């Protein structure tokens, strides 16, 4: 069965009775690991317990399917439930896991971690099919709501208050990997100290994210109608570890705000006032570019750009077309839309 984003928190806090295995996969490796550990702690209190926890790699599972079956069928000698973790699994690990799940039913939970997987492939097919004792959870880059919650919860737990402009800066810079985000937030909390206030200057100084800056440049190029710089910029971002899904979601977030500002400009406000009216406020270094873009685009054209970006995200998740190529083509298409929008406005 698939676990939807709406069901995720309840599922992680209390996995359903009778659950034998759960697959956690996606391009956000940090979120995959964090989710796997949270589910694991619903079974055992100590993930390093040598008696009740077994950790296997995908390679080990594939090389010795009998061991996977034995571990999944074993009962705890110390009392309580057992946890089997299979890290870095791949589609070809599915055969060993299917064999294990065909064995005797025990209260051992098998948690499988994998990177991004195509729909209908071995692992997803095994865990997403109609069996109620197996489940699959997809972990994609945090959207704005998820990231805002992570920031709020982390800083509240550390006793740190955050200035609004610093919070907006972090929302725009973090989120491509959950573990990396938490590492940055922990670092900031230590710098500021309990009871302190995180200001924009400190946040900008501490959070150096070259890939995020590269994405900002790509989105600006697309919104300005400059397709020629997108491919090389995307190559740099991907080499720095960014995922196509993260790039597309960041672009969609930016174009949603641009669409709102353009709609207000269409109602009679001048572009600068339309941009200033956005909440949370636009990061000060991006105000000039967005004001220029509001003057270029119409709300109708922006709706088309958002549709193209959304289509690209769906294709990345559901088809066999290369994700990076689809992401790049979508941004180039949007840049060409910007050129056409500017030409129409100039008439």
TORKOL-4160 file (C-alpha; in steps of 0.2 Angstrom, whole numbers, padded with zeros to 4 digits, m for minus):
347
<pt num="1" X="0000" Y="0000" Z="0000"/>
<pt num="2" X="0005" Y="0018" Z="m0003"/>
<pt num="3" X="0006" Y="0030" Z="0012"/>
<pt num="4" X="0000" Y="0047" Z="0006"/>
<pt num="5" X="0008" Y="0063" Z="0012"/>
<pt num="6" X="m0007" Y="0067" Z="0022"/>
<pt num="7" X="m0006" Y="0050" Z="0031"/>
<pt num="8" X="0013" Y="0050" Z="0034"/>
<pt num="9" X="0014" Y="0058" Z="0051"/>
<pt num="10" X="0001" Y="0047" Z="0059"/>
<pt num="11" X="0009" Y="0031" Z="0050"/>
<pt num="12" X="0027" Y="0036" Z="0057"/>
<pt num="13" X="0021" Y="0039" Z="0074"/>
<pt num="14" X="0011" Y="0023" Z="0075"/>
<pt num="15" X="0014" Y="0010" Z="0061"/>
<pt num="16" X="m0002" Y="m0001" Z="0059"/>
<pt num="17" X="m0003" Y="m0017" Z="0068"/>
<pt num="18" X="0002" Y="m0032" Z="0057"/>
<pt num="19" X="0015" Y="m0022" Z="0047"/>
<pt num="20" X="0029" Y="m0033" Z="0041"/>
<pt num="21" X="0039" Y="m0021" Z="0030"/>
<pt num="22" X="0040" Y="m0003" Z="0024"/>
<pt num="23" X="0049" Y="0004" Z="0009"/>
<pt num="24" X="0055" Y="0022" Z="0011"/>
<pt num="25" X="0063" Y="0029" Z="m0005"/>
<pt num="26" X="0066" Y="0045" Z="m0014"/>
<pt num="27" X="0079" Y="0058" Z="m0020"/>
<pt num="28" X="0080" Y="0066" Z="m0002"/>
<pt num="29" X="0091" Y="0054" Z="0006"/>
<pt num="30" X="0091" Y="0064" Z="0022"/>
<pt num="31" X="0072" Y="0062" Z="0024"/>
<pt num="32" X="0073" Y="0044" Z="0019"/>
<pt num="33" X="0085" Y="0040" Z="0033"/>
<pt num="34" X="0076" Y="0051" Z="0046"/>
<pt num="35" X="0059" Y="0043" Z="0042"/>
<pt num="36" X="0067" Y="0026" Z="0043"/>
<pt num="37" X="0074" Y="0029" Z="0060"/>
<pt num="38" X="0058" Y="0036" Z="0066"/>
<pt num="39" X="0048" Y="0021" Z="0061"/>
<pt num="40" X="0062" Y="0010" Z="0068"/>
<pt num="41" X="0061" Y="0018" Z="0085"/>
<pt num="42" X="0042" Y="0013" Z="0085"/>
<pt num="43" X="0049" Y="m0005" Z="0086"/>
<pt num="44" X="0065" Y="m0003" Z="0097"/>
<pt num="45" X="0071" Y="0011" Z="0108"/>
<pt num="46" X="0089" Y="0009" Z="0103"/>
<pt num="47" X="0093" Y="0008" Z="0084"/>
<pt num="48" X="0111" Y="0001" Z="0089"/>
<pt num="49" X="0104" Y="m0013" Z="0099"/>
<pt num="50" X="0115" Y="m0028" Z="0093"/>
<pt num="51" X="0102" Y="m0041" Z="0099"/>
<pt num="52" X="0086" Y="m0034" Z="0092"/>
<pt num="53" X="0092" Y="m0024" Z="0077"/>
<pt num="54" X="0100" Y="m0031" Z="0061"/>
<pt num="55" X="0107" Y="m0019" Z="0047"/>
<pt num="56" X="0110" Y="m0026" Z="0030"/>
<pt num="57" X="0115" Y="m0017" Z="0014"/>
<pt num="58" X="0106" Y="m0020" Z="m0002"/>
<pt num="59" X="0122" Y="m0029" Z="m0009"/>
<pt num="60" X="0122" Y="m0041" Z="0006"/>
<pt num="61" X="0103" Y="m0045" Z="0004"/>
<pt num="62" X="0105" Y="m0049" Z="m0014"/>
<pt num="63" X="0120" Y="m0060" Z="m0011"/>
<pt num="64" X="0112" Y="m0070" Z="0003"/>
<pt num="65" X="0093" Y="m0070" Z="0002"/>
<pt num="66" X="0092" Y="m0084" Z="0014"/>
<pt num="67" X="0099" Y="m0073" Z="0028"/>
<pt num="68" X="0086" Y="m0060" Z="0024"/>
<pt num="69" X="0073" Y="m0073" Z="0026"/>
<pt num="70" X="0080" Y="m0079" Z="0042"/>
<pt num="71" X="0082" Y="m0062" Z="0050"/>
<pt num="72" X="0064" Y="m0057" Z="0045"/>
<pt num="73" X="0058" Y="m0073" Z="0053"/>
<pt num="74" X="0068" Y="m0073" Z="0069"/>
<pt num="75" X="0061" Y="m0069" Z="0086"/>
<pt num="76" X="0070" Y="m0059" Z="0099"/>
<pt num="77" X="0079" Y="m0068" Z="0112"/>
<pt num="78" X="0079" Y="m0053" Z="0124"/>
<pt num="79" X="0060" Y="m0050" Z="0123"/>
<pt num="80" X="0051" Y="m0037" Z="0113"/>
<pt num="81" X="0051" Y="m0034" Z="0094"/>
<pt num="82" X="0065" Y="m0035" Z="0081"/>
<pt num="83" X="0070" Y="m0023" Z="0068"/>
<pt num="84" X="0079" Y="m0027" Z="0051"/>
<pt num="85" X="0085" Y="m0012" Z="0041"/>
<pt num="86" X="0090" Y="m0014" Z="0023"/>
<pt num="87" X="0100" Y="0001" Z="0018"/>
<pt num="88" X="0104" Y="0006" Z="0000"/>
<pt num="89" X="0092" Y="m0006" Z="m0008"/>
<pt num="90" X="0089" Y="m0007" Z="m0027"/>
<pt num="91" X="0076" Y="m0014" Z="m0038"/>
<pt num="92" X="0086" Y="m0031" Z="m0039"/>
<pt num="93" X="0084" Y="m0032" Z="m0020"/>
<pt num="94" X="0066" Y="m0035" Z="m0022"/>
<pt num="95" X="0068" Y="m0054" Z="m0025"/>
<pt num="96" X="0076" Y="m0057" Z="m0009"/>
<pt num="97" X="0064" Y="m0047" Z="0001"/>
<pt num="98" X="0049" Y="m0055" Z="m0008"/>
<pt num="99" X="0056" Y="m0072" Z="m0003"/>
<pt num="100" X="0057" Y="m0066" Z="0015"/>
<pt num="101" X="0040" Y="m0059" Z="0016"/>
<pt num="102" X="0033" Y="m0076" Z="0010"/>
<pt num="103" X="0040" Y="m0085" Z="0025"/>
<pt num="104" X="0032" Y="m0086" Z="0043"/>
<pt num="105" X="0023" Y="m0071" Z="0049"/>
<pt num="106" X="0032" Y="m0064" Z="0065"/>
<pt num="107" X="0032" Y="m0047" Z="0073"/>
<pt num="108" X="0049" Y="m0042" Z="0066"/>
<pt num="109" X="0048" Y="m0026" Z="0055"/>
<pt num="110" X="0059" Y="m0024" Z="0040"/>
<pt num="111" X="0063" Y="m0006" Z="0035"/>
<pt num="112" X="0070" Y="m0004" Z="0018"/>
<pt num="113" X="0079" Y="0012" Z="0012"/>
<pt num="114" X="0081" Y="0016" Z="m0006"/>
<pt num="115" X="0085" Y="0031" Z="m0017"/>
<pt num="116" X="0073" Y="0037" Z="m0031"/>
<pt num="117" X="0063" Y="0023" Z="m0039"/>
<pt num="118" X="0052" Y="0023" Z="m0055"/>
<pt num="119" X="0034" Y="0018" Z="m0053"/>
<pt num="120" X="0030" Y="0000" Z="m0057"/>
<pt num="121" X="0048" Y="m0006" Z="m0053"/>
<pt num="122" X="0053" Y="m0021" Z="m0043"/>
<pt num="123" X="0054" Y="m0013" Z="m0025"/>
<pt num="124" X="0039" Y="m0001" Z="m0028"/>
<pt num="125" X="0028" Y="m0015" Z="m0035"/>
<pt num="126" X="0032" Y="m0026" Z="m0021"/>
<pt num="127" X="0028" Y="m0014" Z="m0007"/>
<pt num="128" X="0014" Y="m0004" Z="m0016"/>
<pt num="129" X="0003" Y="m0019" Z="m0022"/>
<pt num="130" X="m0012" Y="m0024" Z="m0013"/>
<pt num="131" X="m0004" Y="m0033" Z="0003"/>
<pt num="132" X="m0009" Y="m0024" Z="0018"/>
<pt num="133" X="0006" Y="m0029" Z="0028"/>
<pt num="134" X="0018" Y="m0020" Z="0017"/>
<pt num="135" X="0019" Y="m0001" Z="0014"/>
<pt num="136" X="0029" Y="0012" Z="0003"/>
<pt num="137" X="0033" Y="0030" Z="0008"/>
<pt num="138" X="0040" Y="0042" Z="m0005"/>
<pt num="139" X="0052" Y="0056" Z="0002"/>
<pt num="140" X="0054" Y="0071" Z="m0010"/>
<pt num="141" X="0062" Y="0087" Z="m0006"/>
<pt num="142" X="0052" Y="0097" Z="0007"/>
<pt num="143" X="0039" Y="0109" Z="0001"/>
<pt num="144" X="0037" Y="0126" Z="0008"/>
<pt num="145" X="0025" Y="0120" Z="0022"/>
<pt num="146" X="0036" Y="0105" Z="0027"/>
<pt num="147" X="0051" Y="0116" Z="0028"/>
<pt num="148" X="0042" Y="0129" Z="0038"/>
<pt num="149" X="0037" Y="0116" Z="0050"/>
<pt num="150" X="0055" Y="0109" Z="0052"/>
<pt num="151" X="0062" Y="0126" Z="0055"/>
<pt num="152" X="0049" Y="0131" Z="0068"/>
<pt num="153" X="0050" Y="0114" Z="0077"/>
<pt num="154" X="0069" Y="0115" Z="0077"/>
<pt num="155" X="0071" Y="0132" Z="0083"/>
<pt num="156" X="0057" Y="0131" Z="0096"/>
<pt num="157" X="0066" Y="0115" Z="0103"/>
<pt num="158" X="0083" Y="0125" Z="0104"/>
<pt num="159" X="0074" Y="0140" Z="0112"/>
<pt num="160" X="0080" Y="0152" Z="0097"/>
<pt num="161" X="0069" Y="0166" Z="0090"/>
<pt num="162" X="0071" Y="0170" Z="0072"/>
<pt num="163" X="0069" Y="0186" Z="0063"/>
<pt num="164" X="0056" Y="0186" Z="0049"/>
<pt num="165" X="0069" Y="0190" Z="0035"/>
<pt num="166" X="0081" Y="0177" Z="0042"/>
<pt num="167" X="0067" Y="0164" Z="0042"/>
<pt num="168" X="0062" Y="0169" Z="0024"/>
<pt num="169" X="0081" Y="0167" Z="0018"/>
<pt num="170" X="0082" Y="0150" Z="0026"/>
<pt num="171" X="0065" Y="0145" Z="0018"/>
<pt num="172" X="0073" Y="0150" Z="0001"/>
<pt num="173" X="0090" Y="0141" Z="0004"/>
<pt num="174" X="0086" Y="0125" Z="0013"/>
<pt num="175" X="0076" Y="0110" Z="0010"/>
<pt num="176" X="0085" Y="0099" Z="m0004"/>
<pt num="177" X="0090" Y="0086" Z="0009"/>
<pt num="178" X="0082" Y="0084" Z="0026"/>
<pt num="179" X="0098" Y="0079" Z="0035"/>
<pt num="180" X="0107" Y="0093" Z="0028"/>
<pt num="181" X="0094" Y="0105" Z="0033"/>
<pt num="182" X="0094" Y="0099" Z="0051"/>
<pt num="183" X="0113" Y="0100" Z="0051"/>
<pt num="184" X="0112" Y="0118" Z="0046"/>
<pt num="185" X="0098" Y="0122" Z="0059"/>
<pt num="186" X="0108" Y="0114" Z="0073"/>
<pt num="187" X="0123" Y="0124" Z="0068"/>
<pt num="188" X="0113" Y="0140" Z="0068"/>
<pt num="189" X="0105" Y="0136" Z="0085"/>
<pt num="190" X="0122" Y="0133" Z="0093"/>
<pt num="191" X="0129" Y="0150" Z="0085"/>
<pt num="192" X="0115" Y="0160" Z="0092"/>
<pt num="193" X="0112" Y="0151" Z="0109"/>
<pt num="194" X="0097" Y="0147" Z="0119"/>
<pt num="195" X="0086" Y="0163" Z="0121"/>
<pt num="196" X="0095" Y="0172" Z="0107"/>
<pt num="197" X="0088" Y="0179" Z="0091"/>
<pt num="198" X="0094" Y="0173" Z="0074"/>
<pt num="199" X="0095" Y="0188" Z="0062"/>
<pt num="200" X="0097" Y="0189" Z="0043"/>
<pt num="201" X="0116" Y="0193" Z="0043"/>
<pt num="202" X="0120" Y="0178" Z="0054"/>
<pt num="203" X="0109" Y="0167" Z="0043"/>
<pt num="204" X="0117" Y="0173" Z="0027"/>
<pt num="205" X="0135" Y="0171" Z="0034"/>
<pt num="206" X="0132" Y="0153" Z="0041"/>
<pt num="207" X="0122" Y="0145" Z="0027"/>
<pt num="208" X="0133" Y="0144" Z="0012"/>
<pt num="209" X="0123" Y="0134" Z="m0002"/>
<pt num="210" X="0131" Y="0136" Z="m0019"/>
<pt num="211" X="0119" Y="0124" Z="m0027"/>
<pt num="212" X="0104" Y="0135" Z="m0020"/>
<pt num="213" X="0112" Y="0150" Z="m0027"/>
<pt num="214" X="0114" Y="0141" Z="m0044"/>
<pt num="215" X="0096" Y="0137" Z="m0043"/>
<pt num="216" X="0091" Y="0155" Z="m0040"/>
<pt num="217" X="0101" Y="0160" Z="m0055"/>
<pt num="218" X="0093" Y="0147" Z="m0066"/>
<pt num="219" X="0075" Y="0152" Z="m0061"/>
<pt num="220" X="0080" Y="0171" Z="m0064"/>
<pt num="221" X="0086" Y="0166" Z="m0081"/>
<pt num="222" X="0070" Y="0157" Z="m0085"/>
<pt num="223" X="0059" Y="0171" Z="m0079"/>
<pt num="224" X="0069" Y="0184" Z="m0088"/>
<pt num="225" X="0069" Y="0174" Z="m0105"/>
<pt num="226" X="0087" Y="0169" Z="m0106"/>
<pt num="227" X="0087" Y="0150" Z="m0111"/>
<pt num="228" X="0105" Y="0150" Z="m0116"/>
<pt num="229" X="0112" Y="0149" Z="m0098"/>
<pt num="230" X="0101" Y="0136" Z="m0091"/>
<pt num="231" X="0110" Y="0120" Z="m0097"/>
<pt num="232" X="0127" Y="0124" Z="m0090"/>
<pt num="233" X="0119" Y="0131" Z="m0074"/>
<pt num="234" X="0109" Y="0115" Z="m0072"/>
<pt num="235" X="0125" Y="0104" Z="m0074"/>
<pt num="236" X="0133" Y="0114" Z="m0060"/>
<pt num="237" X="0118" Y="0112" Z="m0049"/>
<pt num="238" X="0117" Y="0093" Z="m0052"/>
<pt num="239" X="0136" Y="0091" Z="m0049"/>
<pt num="240" X="0133" Y="0100" Z="m0032"/>
<pt num="241" X="0120" Y="0087" Z="m0027"/>
<pt num="242" X="0104" Y="0095" Z="m0032"/>
<pt num="243" X="0090" Y="0084" Z="m0038"/>
<pt num="244" X="0078" Y="0088" Z="m0053"/>
<pt num="245" X="0063" Y="0088" Z="m0041"/>
<pt num="246" X="0070" Y="0100" Z="m0030"/>
<pt num="247" X="0074" Y="0112" Z="m0044"/>
<pt num="248" X="0057" Y="0110" Z="m0051"/>
<pt num="249" X="0048" Y="0113" Z="m0034"/>
<pt num="250" X="0059" Y="0128" Z="m0031"/>
<pt num="251" X="0054" Y="0135" Z="m0048"/>
<pt num="252" X="0036" Y="0132" Z="m0045"/>
<pt num="253" X="0037" Y="0141" Z="m0028"/>
<pt num="254" X="0045" Y="0156" Z="m0036"/>
<pt num="255" X="0033" Y="0157" Z="m0051"/>
<pt num="256" X="0018" Y="0155" Z="m0039"/>
<pt num="257" X="0023" Y="0171" Z="m0030"/>
<pt num="258" X="0027" Y="0179" Z="m0047"/>
<pt num="259" X="0010" Y="0175" Z="m0053"/>
<pt num="260" X="0002" Y="0183" Z="m0037"/>
<pt num="261" X="0012" Y="0199" Z="m0040"/>
<pt num="262" X="0007" Y="0199" Z="m0059"/>
<pt num="263" X="m0011" Y="0197" Z="m0054"/>
<pt num="264" X="m0010" Y="0212" Z="m0042"/>
<pt num="265" X="m0002" Y="0222" Z="m0056"/>
<pt num="266" X="m0015" Y="0217" Z="m0068"/>
<pt num="267" X="m0028" Y="0225" Z="m0056"/>
<pt num="268" X="m0019" Y="0241" Z="m0056"/>
<pt num="269" X="m0004" Y="0241" Z="m0045"/>
<pt num="270" X="0013" Y="0246" Z="m0052"/>
<pt num="271" X="0025" Y="0231" Z="m0053"/>
<pt num="272" X="0036" Y="0237" Z="m0038"/>
<pt num="273" X="0021" Y="0239" Z="m0026"/>
<pt num="274" X="0014" Y="0222" Z="m0032"/>
<pt num="275" X="0031" Y="0214" Z="m0027"/>
<pt num="276" X="0031" Y="0223" Z="m0011"/>
<pt num="277" X="0014" Y="0217" Z="m0006"/>
<pt num="278" X="0019" Y="0199" Z="m0006"/>
<pt num="279" X="0020" Y="0190" Z="0011"/>
<pt num="280" X="0032" Y="0184" Z="0017"/>
<pt num="281" X="0042" Y="0198" Z="0009"/>
<pt num="282" X="0053" Y="0194" Z="m0006"/>
<pt num="283" X="0071" Y="0193" Z="m0001"/>
<pt num="284" X="0078" Y="0210" Z="m0004"/>
<pt num="285" X="0091" Y="0204" Z="m0017"/>
<pt num="286" X="0078" Y="0197" Z="m0028"/>
<pt num="287" X="0066" Y="0212" Z="m0027"/>
<pt num="288" X="0073" Y="0221" Z="m0043"/>
<pt num="289" X="0073" Y="0205" Z="m0054"/>
<pt num="290" X="0055" Y="0200" Z="m0049"/>
<pt num="291" X="0049" Y="0218" Z="m0052"/>
<pt num="292" X="0056" Y="0217" Z="m0069"/>
<pt num="293" X="0048" Y="0200" Z="m0072"/>
<pt num="294" X="0031" Y="0206" Z="m0066"/>
<pt num="295" X="0032" Y="0220" Z="m0080"/>
<pt num="296" X="0036" Y="0206" Z="m0093"/>
<pt num="297" X="0023" Y="0192" Z="m0089"/>
<pt num="298" X="0004" Y="0192" Z="m0089"/>
<pt num="299" X="m0005" Y="0181" Z="m0076"/>
<pt num="300" X="m0011" Y="0170" Z="m0091"/>
<pt num="301" X="0007" Y="0167" Z="m0097"/>
<pt num="302" X="0013" Y="0163" Z="m0079"/>
<pt num="303" X="m0001" Y="0150" Z="m0077"/>
<pt num="304" X="0005" Y="0142" Z="m0093"/>
<pt num="305" X="0023" Y="0142" Z="m0086"/>
<pt num="306" X="0017" Y="0134" Z="m0069"/>
<pt num="307" X="0008" Y="0121" Z="m0079"/>
<pt num="308" X="0024" Y="0116" Z="m0088"/>
<pt num="309" X="0034" Y="0115" Z="m0072"/>
<pt num="310" X="0021" Y="0104" Z="m0064"/>
<pt num="311" X="0020" Y="0093" Z="m0079"/>
<pt num="312" X="0039" Y="0091" Z="m0078"/>
<pt num="313" X="0038" Y="0086" Z="m0060"/>
<pt num="314" X="0025" Y="0073" Z="m0064"/>
<pt num="315" X="0035" Y="0066" Z="m0078"/>
<pt num="316" X="0050" Y="0065" Z="m0067"/>
<pt num="317" X="0041" Y="0054" Z="m0055"/>
<pt num="318" X="0031" Y="0043" Z="m0067"/>
<pt num="319" X="0040" Y="0040" Z="m0083"/>
<pt num="320" X="0056" Y="0033" Z="m0088"/>
<pt num="321" X="0062" Y="0049" Z="m0096"/>
<pt num="322" X="0079" Y="0055" Z="m0089"/>
<pt num="323" X="0074" Y="0067" Z="m0074"/>
<pt num="324" X="0088" Y="0079" Z="m0077"/>
<pt num="325" X="0084" Y="0081" Z="m0096"/>
<pt num="326" X="0066" Y="0084" Z="m0092"/>
<pt num="327" X="0070" Y="0097" Z="m0079"/>
<pt num="328" X="0081" Y="0106" Z="m0091"/>
<pt num="329" X="0069" Y="0106" Z="m0105"/>
<pt num="330" X="0055" Y="0113" Z="m0094"/>
<pt num="331" X="0066" Y="0127" Z="m0088"/>
<pt num="332" X="0071" Y="0131" Z="m0107"/>
<pt num="333" X="0052" Y="0130" Z="m0112"/>
<pt num="334" X="0048" Y="0143" Z="m0098"/>
<pt num="335" X="0062" Y="0154" Z="m0104"/>
<pt num="336" X="0055" Y="0154" Z="m0121"/>
<pt num="337" X="0038" Y="0158" Z="m0114"/>
<pt num="338" X="0046" Y="0173" Z="m0106"/>
<pt num="339" X="0053" Y="0179" Z="m0122"/>
<pt num="340" X="0036" Y="0177" Z="m0130"/>
<pt num="341" X="0027" Y="0186" Z="m0116"/>
<pt num="342" X="0040" Y="0201" Z="m0117"/>
<pt num="343" X="0037" Y="0202" Z="m0135"/>
<pt num="344" X="0019" Y="0203" Z="m0133"/>
<pt num="345" X="0020" Y="0217" Z="m0120"/>
<pt num="346" X="0032" Y="0227" Z="m0131"/>
<pt num="347" X="0019" Y="0228" Z="m0145"/>
